């Protein structure tokens, strides 16, 4: 029975040390900017380096020293004061996971954002004839006109 308790104790210790990864979803219109803040109090020690990453593999910014990686030069601004990252003029290809990691004696995730860049759609132009006896229903989901459903009277087979 003693051999069973030891592996369980190790497993519980590993689970306790694991950092939860909760991403904050942010929806941004194409062409707009968004600022990402660290989500915990961060005090960098002399051995620590902070990385902002895209999709867990591409380095965006490193600090200290402050380095903006080539792909992101002119597209981001890093604030040394509060360690935030400003993403500028977002495009659809910028959608994805952005996280901040402090790397020193051990790695620690201090921010995680799931950015979704959306294209602005034009509002539909609807004309209503108040004398019509047709009962129409139009439902738009996710602000995209290609997901429209029309129903005329009791004809559920209408496209």
Buried (B, 14 or more C-beta within 10 A) or exposed (E): EEEEEEEEEEEEEEEEEEEEEEEEEBEBEBEEEBEBBBBEEBEEEEEBBBBBBBEEEEBBBBBEEEBBBEEBEEBBBBEEEEBBBEBBEBEEEBBBBBBBBBEEEEEBBBBBBBBBBBEEEEEEEEEEEEEEEEEEEEEBEEEEEEEEEEBEEEEEEEE
